[in-house]
Amino acid sequence: VGVKESHQMTIFRIIAAILHLGNLEIQAERDGDACSVSSEDKHLDNFCGLLGVEHSQMQHWLCHRK
């Protein structure tokens, strides 16, 4: 396809992170008005590791909007 190998690895990393994000278990709380993500969810760990983002911040912002 003409994509450099270094760019391919970046694309694969992003796709893998998105796939892990799709496997997260988000639990509804208070009749659906709030939610939470387990801090021990392995998919969240993988997602954060692949993208290099802070685990606690991602866990917070997946369930809060601003």
C-alpha positions as CSV (number, residue, x, y, z in Angstrom):
1,V,0.0,0.0,0.0
2,G,3.0,2.3,0.3
3,V,2.8,3.0,4.1
4,K,6.1,3.1,5.9
5,E,6.6,0.3,8.5
6,S,6.9,2.9,11.3
7,H,3.5,4.4,10.3
8,Q,2.0,0.9,10.0
9,M,2.9,0.1,13.6
10,T,1.4,3.4,14.8
11,I,-1.8,2.6,12.9
12,F,-1.9,-0.9,14.3
13,R,-1.4,0.5,17.9
14,I,-4.3,2.9,17.4
15,I,-6.6,0.2,16.0
16,A,-5.7,-2.2,18.8
17,A,-6.4,0.5,21.4
18,I,-9.8,1.2,19.8
19,L,-10.6,-2.5,19.9
20,H,-9.7,-2.7,23.6
21,L,-11.8,0.3,24.3
22,G,-14.8,-1.5,22.7
23,N,-14.3,-4.3,25.2
24,L,-14.5,-2.1,28.3
25,E,-17.2,-3.0,30.8
26,I,-19.0,0.2,31.8
27,Q,-21.4,-0.2,34.8
28,A,-24.4,2.0,35.0
29,E,-25.1,3.6,38.4
30,R,-28.1,5.6,39.9
31,D,-30.7,4.5,37.3
32,G,-28.4,5.2,34.4
33,D,-27.5,8.8,35.4
34,A,-23.9,7.8,36.1
35,C,-21.4,5.1,35.2
36,S,-18.1,3.7,36.3
37,V,-15.3,1.6,34.9
38,S,-13.4,-0.9,37.1
39,S,-9.9,0.2,37.8
40,E,-8.8,-3.5,37.4
41,D,-10.3,-3.8,33.8
42,K,-7.5,-5.3,31.7
43,H,-8.8,-3.7,28.5
44,L,-8.5,-0.3,30.1
45,D,-4.9,-1.2,31.1
46,N,-4.1,-2.2,27.5
47,F,-5.8,0.9,26.0
48,C,-3.8,3.2,28.2
49,G,-0.6,1.4,27.6
50,L,-1.0,1.4,23.9
51,L,-1.8,5.1,23.7
52,G,0.4,6.2,26.6
53,V,-2.3,7.9,28.6
54,E,-2.7,8.0,32.3
55,H,-5.0,5.2,33.6
56,S,-6.8,7.2,36.3
57,Q,-7.5,10.2,34.0
58,M,-8.9,7.9,31.3
59,Q,-11.0,6.0,33.8
60,H,-12.4,9.4,35.1
61,W,-13.1,11.0,31.7
62,L,-14.8,7.9,30.2
63,C,-17.5,8.5,32.7
64,H,-17.6,12.3,33.0
65,R,-18.3,14.9,30.4
66,K,-17.3,18.5,30.4
